[in-house]
Amino acid sequence: MKILISWYAKNNDFDKDKEVKLDGPTMAFHDYFFENYDEHILLTTRDANDGDPFLDKLVRVIAKKYKERKVNKRYMNIADVIDFQEIKTKVETFLLEYANDEIDIFFSPGTSSMQLSWFVCHQSLGLKTRLFQTREGKFSGKKAPDLLELTIDQSSVPMSAIISEQIQQKDTFSTDYLVSESIKPIYEKARLIAQTDKVTCLIRGESGTGKEHLAQYIHKVSNRCTKAFVSVNCSALGDSILESRLFGYVKGAFTDAKEDKKGLFDEANGGTIFLDEIGDISAFMQQSLLRVLQSSEILPLGATKVRKVDVRIVAATHKDLEAMCEAGTFRWDLYYRLSVVELSLPMLQERGITEKRNFIDFFLEKIQKEMKKPKRLKLSNEVYQKLIDYPFKGNVRELENVMTNLYVFCDKEVQLQDLPRKILHKSGNNRSSFSLKETEKDLIIKALTFYKGNQAKACEAIGYRSINTFKSKIKEYEIEIG
Ligand SMILES: Nc1ncnc2c1ncn2[C@@H]1O[C@H](COP(=O)(O)OP(=O)(O)OP(=O)(O)O)[C@@H](O)[C@H]1O
């Protein structure tokens, strides 16, 4: 099948009266270039439940003019039309449905993020995609527009957009990473794991807690450190693509397999492979990985003979794998093989106020250097307090993003109004029931944060009669002093 895919362009495909422009980009494409296609899929950012009257109208007009043409609508459910990550993820998943077809993409309509997504997918998915744009006739002195193919060579590292495969040699304890008090013991354990060659390790932790960095650390302090560290994000990929990327394929394994291709296990040979989001792999991939873990053998797609590899596997997940095993969606035998040893990273919220404050200060310094800002950004006490209160469900990554944001938008001392709305209007306290003790504890924490750990000032501000009462409360509530 030969398919044309495009977003429709609200501004250019419709006139000011919201009627379809007969010389708009979509109609022009049909008038001059559509003939050889089997189907046109027109995309909208809207959700199917809400519908899209503009798209309906455009499809009706095309159908009226070209009765024999197959034009289908696709609701992509995109919340933010300039959120590149969201658009790319949805577009990738969508394109993979057409992995066996010839896909021509009409590149012009859409926001810059939409265009960039097409570009990245074309480069990285390894599908039969071509990108086209049109030039209106008036610009080339002709009546008819021109159809121009954007010729960009596809990447020699396919799938890099979805499977973030990185072969990196980062400094282990470089100054751009904070091994804070609560994770020091975890890093100590990791060092012991690293020194026991080949033992498989499962890292647990919510997104953004630093699982990948920990996996890199295991690699760096092991005797495999001179070989590759390969990181693979296993989620969002169909079996056959993940299988061919992990294990490689032989010439002729499928139509486009023109020559043998090594997989990521081969690239990691002698080194370490980090399988992120392991809880997301299918039953089929679980079976394939089990074979690697049991016998250190891989079977490339289309091959008849297995090949030995020497790779340490470090896997990570935020999912409850035991519960998945109980529910029958994850194999017990694979689980036991993966979790020979386990490390668990705490959420940022569980790390206490002192540590959270350290993270804020750490990022103030790190980002200043990265952005080459002349001065370190100052935060008012209220801002510190708000940041410490905020639960940061996205963990260290989210805090880092917020701090980056502040560096981008502020050049003076950061005030409350400079904070993102979500932080400004959210209290970190998510309890559903009211408790006097918890409220008192919160108050003490807030006062201590505000007065940067000065107990006398915090005590006076709250109104305790004596500093001894205040100190005994700190002890009772096990509050850490920064
Ligand atoms: N202790 C830390 N010091 C400095 N930066 C950190 C720390 N922990 C996490 N980060 C930063 O947070 C971001 C997320 O870290 P990382 O990718 O290692 O987390 P993850 O748990 O693997 O996330 P995910 O599961 O979403 O892939 C990175 O930018 C990382 O540099």
Ligand as a Chemical Component Dictionary entry (heavy atoms), coordinates in Angstrom:
data_LIG
# 
_chem_comp.id                   LIG 
_chem_comp.type                 NON-POLYMER 
_chem_comp.pdbx_formal_charge   0 
_chem_comp.three_letter_code    LIG 
# 
loop_
_chem_comp_atom.comp_id 
_chem_comp_atom.atom_id 
_chem_comp_atom.alt_atom_id 
_chem_comp_atom.type_symbol 
_chem_comp_atom.charge 
_chem_comp_atom.model_Cartn_x 
_chem_comp_atom.model_Cartn_y 
_chem_comp_atom.model_Cartn_z 
_chem_comp_atom.pdbx_ordinal 
LIG N1  N1  N 0 21.372 12.362 42.182 1  
LIG C1  C1  C 0 21.256 13.076 41.078 2  
LIG N2  N2  N 0 22.106 14.101 40.820 3  
LIG C2  C2  C 0 21.984 14.833 39.701 4  
LIG N3  N3  N 0 21.067 14.627 38.752 5  
LIG C3  C3  C 0 20.202 13.614 38.948 6  
LIG C4  C4  C 0 20.247 12.795 40.114 7  
LIG N4  N4  N 0 19.265 11.862 40.033 8  
LIG C5  C5  C 0 18.631 12.081 38.862 9  
LIG N5  N5  N 0 19.200 13.128 38.214 10 
LIG C6  C6  C 0 18.822 13.683 36.919 11 
LIG O1  O1  O 0 17.462 13.369 36.692 12 
LIG C7  C7  C 0 17.253 12.923 35.347 13 
LIG C8  C8  C 0 16.704 11.515 35.358 14 
LIG O2  O2  O 0 17.710 10.590 35.740 15 
LIG P1  P1  P 0 17.740 9.097  35.148 16 
LIG O3  O3  O 0 17.471 9.127  33.677 17 
LIG O4  O4  O 0 18.996 8.443  35.621 18 
LIG O5  O5  O 0 16.463 8.542  35.910 19 
LIG P2  P2  P 0 15.620 7.226  35.621 20 
LIG O6  O6  O 0 15.166 6.751  36.950 21 
LIG O7  O7  O 0 16.442 6.290  34.778 22 
LIG O8  O8  O 0 14.397 7.807  34.816 23 
LIG P3  P3  P 0 13.409 7.013  33.803 24 
LIG O9  O9  O 0 12.917 5.808  34.517 25 
LIG O10 O10 O 0 12.319 8.021  33.530 26 
LIG O11 O11 O 0 14.233 6.696  32.585 27 
LIG C9  C9  C 0 18.603 13.042 34.650 28 
LIG O12 O12 O 0 18.660 14.281 33.989 29 
LIG C10 C10 C 0 19.596 12.986 35.794 30 
LIG O13 O13 O 0 20.783 13.625 35.471 31 
# 
loop_
_chem_comp_bond.comp_id 
_chem_comp_bond.atom_id_1 
_chem_comp_bond.atom_id_2 
_chem_comp_bond.value_order 
_chem_comp_bond.pdbx_ordinal 
LIG N1  C1  SING 1  
LIG C1  N2  SING 2  
LIG C1  C4  DOUB 3  
LIG N2  C2  DOUB 4  
LIG C2  N3  SING 5  
LIG N3  C3  DOUB 6  
LIG C3  C4  SING 7  
LIG C3  N5  SING 8  
LIG C4  N4  SING 9  
LIG N4  C5  DOUB 10 
LIG C5  N5  SING 11 
LIG N5  C6  SING 12 
LIG C6  O1  SING 13 
LIG C6  C10 SING 14 
LIG O1  C7  SING 15 
LIG C7  C8  SING 16 
LIG C7  C9  SING 17 
LIG C8  O2  SING 18 
LIG O2  P1  SING 19 
LIG P1  O3  DOUB 20 
LIG P1  O4  SING 21 
LIG P1  O5  SING 22 
LIG O5  P2  SING 23 
LIG P2  O6  DOUB 24 
LIG P2  O7  SING 25 
LIG P2  O8  SING 26 
LIG O8  P3  SING 27 
LIG P3  O9  DOUB 28 
LIG P3  O10 SING 29 
LIG P3  O11 SING 30 
LIG C9  O12 SING 31 
LIG C9  C10 SING 32 
LIG C10 O13 SING 33 
# 
